């Protein structure tokens, strides 16, 4: 459930006007009137990881969120670090914002929003998360400001709003990092409309996995599982580097086992990818960690049965409407899970369809508006 905090200043009046772009809010107070809404607010997006260096889900999330907000009439543009004349009402940062940047933005009168990525922390064993929580509680109160700033420990406290992808991530933000619960909002990822179209087609013999070709996604292990389980699996994606040792090992293994492992690189045509999901026997993603997998959501939108890593994010998103494979299990044990899924997939109940990016954008725009109407 998304929580929005705050409201208009005391003594002010609020009027709402529905436009083609969305809802505009007129806040009238002593001596001034301010129109706040999609057609008036200006939002700056910032992400420290260049897309040219690391493609993947974060890039899709940022690009699709920006496009959907623009479709609602919100003015959104990337933060231009070199442009001293650029201005904005909201700075929306993807991943953690350095404390000194937060203080500077607040001095400029901007509201600060962060989309949190808790995938690494969320995948740690419970005892490690507890140890981190206790350590931070013991150290932070007594730490001097210079040390707190060095590790950005105050960043969660200074933010005006924090967007978590799942309730589990929200619990990490409040329980471990001390984020004020009233400022944490759960807003999941969405999918493009092409994946939400209902176009029933006969399902074929191939399982499908769409993922970056990297060790974190466990695509080599999945290929080995497919061979042991006699479960034909089509792996779709591209590597950060074609010369990476892990990538070379995966590509060579797929070439040697082409009868059961299909690999032809990435597929950028979204219509074709949606058709592949609809025709697949099932979808498999066995990542070591995730925040909220976009490819799993896309497959779910196409009513494809899911086999996912047995991690909290997956249970939060899909609950009993997916099958799960223990993380770190041996190759024979994992292959056995894959074989059972392969045999059961035609009779499994498909997961519920996810939200569209436009629906996600409406929730985010509502959070922006609630911040801008606060005194």
C-alpha positions in Angstrom: 0.0 0.0 0.0 1.4 3.4 -1.0 1.5 5.9 1.8 1.4 9.7 1.0 2.3 12.0 3.8 1.5 15.6 4.6 -1.0 18.0 3.2 -1.6 21.7 2.5 -0.4 24.3 5.1 -2.7 25.3 7.9 -5.2 28.0 6.9 -4.9 27.1 3.2 -7.5 25.8 0.9 -7.1 23.1 -1.8 -9.0 22.8 -5.0 -8.5 19.9 -7.5 -8.9 20.1 -11.2 -9.0 17.0 -13.4 -7.1 17.5 -16.7 -6.2 15.2 -19.6 -2.7 15.0 -18.0 -3.9 14.1 -14.6 -4.9 15.9 -11.4 -3.8 19.5 -10.7 -4.0 20.8 -7.2 -4.5 24.5 -6.5 -3.3 25.4 -3.0 -4.5 28.8 -1.9 -3.0 30.4 1.1 -2.6 33.9 2.6 -1.1 36.1 0.0 -0.4 33.4 -2.7 -1.8 30.6 -4.8 0.2 27.7 -6.2 -0.9 25.2 -8.8 0.7 21.8 -8.2 0.2 18.8 -10.4 1.5 16.9 -13.4 1.2 20.0 -15.7 3.2 22.3 -13.4 5.8 20.2 -11.5 9.3 19.7 -12.9 11.2 16.6 -11.9 14.9 15.8 -12.4 16.0 12.2 -12.6 19.5 11.1 -11.5 21.3 7.8 -11.6 25.0 7.4 -10.9 25.6 4.3 -13.0 25.9 5.1 -16.8 23.6 3.0 -18.9 26.4 2.5 -21.4 28.4 0.6 -18.8 25.7 -1.5 -17.2 22.4 -2.2 -19.0 19.6 -4.0 -17.4 16.6 -3.7 -15.2 17.5 -0.4 -13.6 17.8 1.2 -17.0 14.4 -0.1 -18.1 12.8 1.1 -14.8 14.2 4.6 -15.2 13.4 5.0 -18.9 9.9 3.6 -18.6 9.1 5.6 -15.4 10.2 8.8 -17.2 8.2 8.0 -20.3 5.0 7.2 -18.3 5.3 10.4 -16.2 5.7 12.5 -19.3 2.6 10.8 -20.8 0.7 12.1 -17.7 2.0 15.6 -18.3 4.8 15.7 -15.8 7.9 17.6 -16.9 10.8 15.1 -16.4 14.3 15.4 -17.6 17.7 13.9 -16.6 19.8 15.9 -14.2 22.4 17.8 -16.2 25.4 18.1 -13.8 27.1 20.6 -16.0 24.1 23.0 -16.3 24.0 25.5 -13.5 20.8 27.1 -15.0 18.8 23.9 -14.7 16.0 24.0 -12.1 13.4 21.6 -10.7 10.9 21.0 -8.0 11.8 17.4 -7.2 15.1 15.6 -7.5 14.4 11.9 -7.9 17.5 9.8 -7.4 17.7 6.1 -8.3 19.8 4.4 -5.6 21.3 6.1 -2.5 21.8 9.9 -2.6 25.0 11.2 -1.0 24.2 13.3 2.0 26.0 16.4 0.8 23.9 16.4 -2.4 20.7 16.1 -0.3 21.7 19.1 1.8 22.5 21.2 -1.3 19.2 20.3 -3.0 17.2 21.2 0.1 18.9 24.5 0.3 17.6 25.1 -3.3 14.1 24.3 -2.1 13.8 21.0 -3.9 12.0 17.9 -2.6 14.1 14.7 -2.5 12.8 11.3 -3.6 14.9 8.1 -3.8 14.0 4.8 -5.5 15.8 2.3 -3.3 17.6 -0.8 -4.6 17.8 -3.3 -1.7 18.6 -6.4 -3.8 22.0 -7.2 -2.2 20.9 -6.5 1.4 17.6 -8.4 0.9 19.3 -11.6 -0.3 21.6 -11.8 2.8 20.9 -14.4 5.4 18.8 -13.3 8.3 21.7 -13.4 10.8 23.7 -11.0 8.6 20.9 -8.5 8.4 20.4 -8.7 12.1 24.1 -8.1 12.7 24.1 -5.1 10.4 21.0 -3.7 12.1 22.5 -4.0 15.6 25.9 -2.6 14.5 24.2 0.5 13.0 22.1 1.0 16.1 25.2 0.9 18.3 27.5 3.1 16.1 25.3 5.7 14.5 24.1 7.6 17.6 27.7 8.2 18.9 29.4 8.7 15.5 30.5 12.3 14.7 28.9 14.0 11.7 32.1 13.6 9.6 31.9 9.8 10.0 28.1 9.7 9.4 28.6 11.8 6.2 31.4 9.5 5.0 29.0 6.5 5.1 25.9 8.5 4.2 24.2 7.1 7.3 21.8 10.1 7.5 20.7 9.9 3.9 17.5 8.0 4.6 16.5 10.4 7.4 16.9 13.4 5.2 14.8 12.2 2.3 11.3 13.5 1.7 10.1 10.2 0.2 11.6 6.8 -0.4 10.1 4.4 -2.9 10.5 0.7 -2.2 9.6 -2.0 -4.8 8.1 -4.5 -2.3 6.9 -4.5 1.3 10.0 -6.5 2.2 12.3 -3.8 0.9 10.3 -1.2 2.8 10.9 -3.3 6.0 14.6 -3.2 5.3 14.6 0.6 4.9 12.8 1.2 8.1 14.2 -1.7 10.2 17.8 -1.6 9.3 18.5 1.9 7.8 16.1 3.8 10.1 14.0 5.4 7.4 10.9 7.2 8.9 8.0 4.8 8.1 5.8 7.8 7.1 8.2 8.6 4.2 8.5 5.1 2.8 6.1 4.2 -0.1 5.7 0.8 -1.7 5.5 1.3 -5.5 6.2 -1.8 -7.6 7.7 -1.8 -11.1 5.3 -2.0 -14.0 5.4 -3.5 -17.5 4.8 -2.1 -21.0 1.3 -2.4 -22.5 2.6 -4.9 -25.1 3.0 -7.5 -22.4 -0.5 -7.0 -20.9 -2.4 -7.7 -24.2 -4.4 -10.9 -23.9 -3.4 -13.0 -26.9 -3.8 -16.7 -26.0 -1.5 -19.0 -28.0 -0.5 -22.6 -27.7 2.5 -23.1 -25.4 5.6 -24.8 -26.8 8.3 -27.1 -25.3 10.8 -24.4 -24.3 11.3 -22.8 -20.9 12.5 -19.2 -21.3 14.9 -17.0 -19.2 15.5 -13.4 -19.9 18.5 -12.0 -18.0 21.8 -10.3 -18.3 24.6 -12.8 -19.0 26.4 -12.5 -15.7 27.2 -14.8 -12.7 24.7 -13.0 -10.5 21.9 -14.2 -12.7 23.2 -17.9 -12.6 22.6 -18.4 -16.3 25.5 -21.0 -16.6 24.0 -23.0 -13.8 20.6 -22.8 -15.3 22.0 -24.1 -18.6 23.7 -27.0 -16.7 20.4 -27.7 -14.9 18.5 -27.8 -18.2 20.9 -30.4 -19.6 20.7 -32.6 -16.5 16.9 -32.2 -16.3 16.3 -32.7 -20.0 14.3 -29.5 -19.9 14.8 -27.4 -23.1 15.6 -23.8 -22.0 16.0 -20.7 -24.1 18.2 -18.0 -22.4 17.8 -14.5 -23.8 20.1 -11.6 -22.9 23.5 -10.0 -23.4 26.6 -9.7 -21.3 28.2 -6.6 -19.9 31.4 -7.8 -21.8 31.7 -10.5 -24.4 35.3 -11.1 -23.3 34.3 -11.9 -19.7 35.4 -15.3 -18.6 32.0 -16.3 -17.2 30.3 -15.2 -20.5 32.7 -17.2 -22.6 32.1 -20.3 -20.5 28.3 -19.9 -20.8 28.3 -19.3 -24.5 30.6 -22.3 -25.1 28.4 -24.5 -22.9 25.3 -23.4 -24.7 27.0 -24.1 -28.1 28.0 -27.6 -27.0 24.4 -28.4 -25.7 22.3 -26.7 -28.4 19.6 -29.4 -28.3 18.6 -28.4 -24.8 20.1 -24.9 -24.3 19.2 -22.2 -26.8 21.2 -18.9 -26.8 21.0 -16.4 -29.6 21.8 -13.2 -27.7 19.3 -10.4 -26.7 16.0 -9.6 -28.3 15.1 -5.9 -28.4 11.8 -6.3 -30.3 9.2 -6.0 -27.5 6.4 -7.5 -29.6 8.5 -10.5 -30.3 9.6 -10.9 -26.7 6.0 -10.8 -25.6 5.2 -13.5 -28.1 8.0 -15.7 -26.8 6.7 -15.4 -23.2 3.2 -16.4 -24.4 4.5 -19.4 -26.2 6.9 -20.5 -23.5 6.2 -23.6 -21.3 7.4 -21.5 -18.4 9.7 -18.8 -17.2 12.8 -19.4 -15.1 15.0 -16.8 -13.2 17.4 -18.1 -10.6 19.3 -14.9 -9.7 21.4 -14.7 -6.5 19.6 -11.4 -5.7 17.0 -9.1 -7.2 14.9 -6.0 -6.2 11.8 -6.8 -8.3 12.6 -8.6 -11.5 11.2 -6.8 -14.6 11.5 -9.9 -16.7 9.5 -11.9 -14.2 6.8 -9.3 -14.3 6.8 -9.3 -18.1 6.4 -13.1 -18.1 3.7 -12.9 -15.5 1.8 -10.3 -17.6 1.9 -12.9 -20.4 0.4 -15.5 -18.1 3.6 -17.6 -18.1 4.2 -20.0 -15.1 7.2 -18.9 -13.0 10.1 -20.6 -11.4 12.1 -18.2 -9.3 14.9 -18.1 -6.7 13.5 -18.7 -3.2 14.1 -15.2 -2.0 11.8 -12.7 -0.2 11.3 -10.3 -3.2 9.8 -13.2 -5.2 7.5 -14.3 -2.4 6.4 -10.7 -1.9 5.6 -10.2 -5.5 4.1 -13.5 -6.5 3.3 -15.4 -3.2 1.8 -18.8 -4.0 1.4 -18.1 -7.7 5.0 -19.1 -8.5 7.3 -22.0 -8.0 10.6 -21.6 -6.1 14.1 -23.0 -6.3 16.4 -22.8 -3.2 19.4 -20.4 -3.6 22.8 -22.1 -3.4 21.4 -25.7 -3.8 23.6 -28.3 -5.5 23.3 -28.8 -9.3 21.6 -32.2 -9.0 19.0 -30.8 -6.5 18.4 -27.7 -8.6 18.0 -29.8 -11.7 15.4 -31.9 -10.0 13.4 -28.8 -9.1 13.6 -27.7 -12.7 12.4 -31.0 -14.0 9.4 -31.0 -11.6 8.6 -27.5 -12.8 8.9 -28.5 -16.4 6.5 -31.4 -16.0 4.0 -29.3 -13.9 4.1 -26.1 -15.9 1.2 -26.8 -18.3 -1.2 -27.2 -15.4 0.0 -24.4 -13.1 -2.2 -21.4 -12.4 -0.6 -18.3 -14.0 0.3 -15.3 -11.7 -1.8 -12.2 -11.5 -1.0 -9.5 -14.1 1.2 -6.7 -12.8 0.6 -3.0 -13.1 1.3 -1.0 -16.2 4.0 1.7 -16.2 1.2 4.3 -16.5 -0.4 3.0 -13.3 3.0 3.1 -11.6 3.5 6.7 -12.8 0.2 7.8 -11.4 1.2 6.6 -8.0 4.6 8.3 -8.2 3.1 11.6 -9.5 0.7 11.5 -6.5 3.7 11.2 -4.1 5.4 14.1 -5.8 2.2 16.2 -5.5 1.8 15.4 -1.8 5.4 16.6 -1.2 5.0 19.8 -3.1 1.8 20.8 -1.3 3.5 20.5 2.1 4.8 23.7 3.6 
